Amino acid sequence: MKKLIFILAMLLTVSAFSQETAKTGLHYCVQVVSTENPELLKPEYFMMMYDPAMVEIAEVNGKKYYRIIFIYNSVDEQDSALHNWKFQWGKAIRVTRTKEQVAKMYPLFSLD
């Protein structure tokens, strides 16, 4: 019985980690911070990784928040990035977004 449970757990783990954006239509993201004042953030805060920082606007209890999110194509990439981001942003979390949600995001920093 223990072997059966172990095998089922392994199969579930493998199927969960083999998920990719192309198969599921979902984007696997890491949210590093949520702020009301994104203009106070500096590019140096996000230099640890070379991925572009994206902004998602959310309204919570009548207040506008700007979620700083990094987008990845697989759970493996997301897990690796989360591990790295936690060193700088201890409260970084995993989030999943649809193609429509990602389309509404915009880059935090531009070259202009």
C-alpha positions in Angstrom: 0.0 0.0 0.0 2.9 2.4 0.8 4.4 1.7 -2.6 1.1 2.5 -4.3 0.8 5.8 -2.5 4.4 6.6 -3.3 4.0 5.8 -7.0 0.8 8.0 -7.2 2.6 10.8 -5.4 5.5 10.6 -7.9 3.1 10.6 -10.9 1.2 13.6 -9.6 4.5 15.5 -9.0 5.8 14.7 -12.5 2.6 15.8 -14.2 2.5 19.0 -12.1 6.0 20.0 -13.0 5.7 19.1 -16.7 3.1 21.8 -17.2 4.1 24.4 -19.7 2.3 27.5 -21.1 1.9 26.0 -24.5 0.0 23.0 -23.1 -2.1 24.7 -20.5 -2.5 28.3 -21.8 -1.4 29.5 -18.4 1.6 31.7 -17.5 3.5 30.7 -14.4 4.6 33.9 -12.6 6.3 35.2 -9.5 5.0 38.2 -7.8 7.8 39.9 -5.9 6.1 42.9 -4.4 2.8 44.8 -4.4 2.9 48.6 -4.0 0.7 51.7 -4.2 3.7 53.7 -5.4 5.6 52.0 -8.3 7.4 55.2 -9.1 9.5 54.6 -6.0 10.9 51.4 -7.3 14.3 51.5 -9.0 15.7 49.1 -11.7 18.5 48.1 -9.3 15.9 46.4 -7.1 15.3 43.9 -9.9 18.8 43.4 -11.3 19.3 40.0 -9.7 17.5 38.3 -12.6 17.4 39.5 -16.2 13.7 38.9 -16.7 11.6 42.0 -17.4 9.5 43.2 -14.5 5.8 43.6 -15.5 3.1 45.5 -13.7 -0.4 44.2 -13.0 -2.9 46.8 -11.7 -5.3 45.5 -9.0 -8.0 47.3 -7.0 -8.5 46.0 -3.4 -11.0 47.7 -1.1 -11.1 50.8 -3.2 -7.3 51.2 -3.3 -5.1 50.7 -6.4 -2.2 48.4 -6.1 0.6 47.7 -8.6 1.8 44.1 -8.5 5.3 43.6 -9.8 5.3 40.2 -11.6 7.8 38.2 -13.6 6.4 35.8 -16.2 7.7 32.3 -16.9 6.7 29.5 -19.3 6.9 26.5 -17.1 6.5 25.5 -13.4 10.2 24.5 -13.4 11.2 28.0 -14.4 8.8 29.5 -11.9 10.1 27.4 -9.1 13.7 28.3 -9.9 12.9 32.0 -10.2 10.9 31.9 -6.9 13.9 30.4 -5.1 16.1 33.2 -6.4 13.7 36.0 -5.8 13.1 35.0 -2.2 16.7 36.0 -1.4 15.9 39.6 -2.2 12.1 39.8 -1.8 11.3 37.4 1.1 7.6 37.5 0.5 7.7 36.6 -3.2 4.9 34.3 -4.2 3.8 32.0 -7.1 0.9 33.2 -9.1 -0.7 31.9 -12.3 -2.1 34.1 -14.9 -4.1 33.6 -18.1 -3.1 34.9 -21.5 -5.7 37.7 -21.2 -4.4 38.8 -17.8 -0.8 38.9 -19.1 -2.0 41.0 -22.1 -3.2 43.7 -19.7 0.2 44.0 -18.0 2.9 46.5 -19.0 6.6 46.8 -18.4 7.7 48.4 -15.1 10.7 50.1 -16.7 11.2 51.3 -20.2 14.3 52.6 -22.0 12.7 56.0 -22.5 
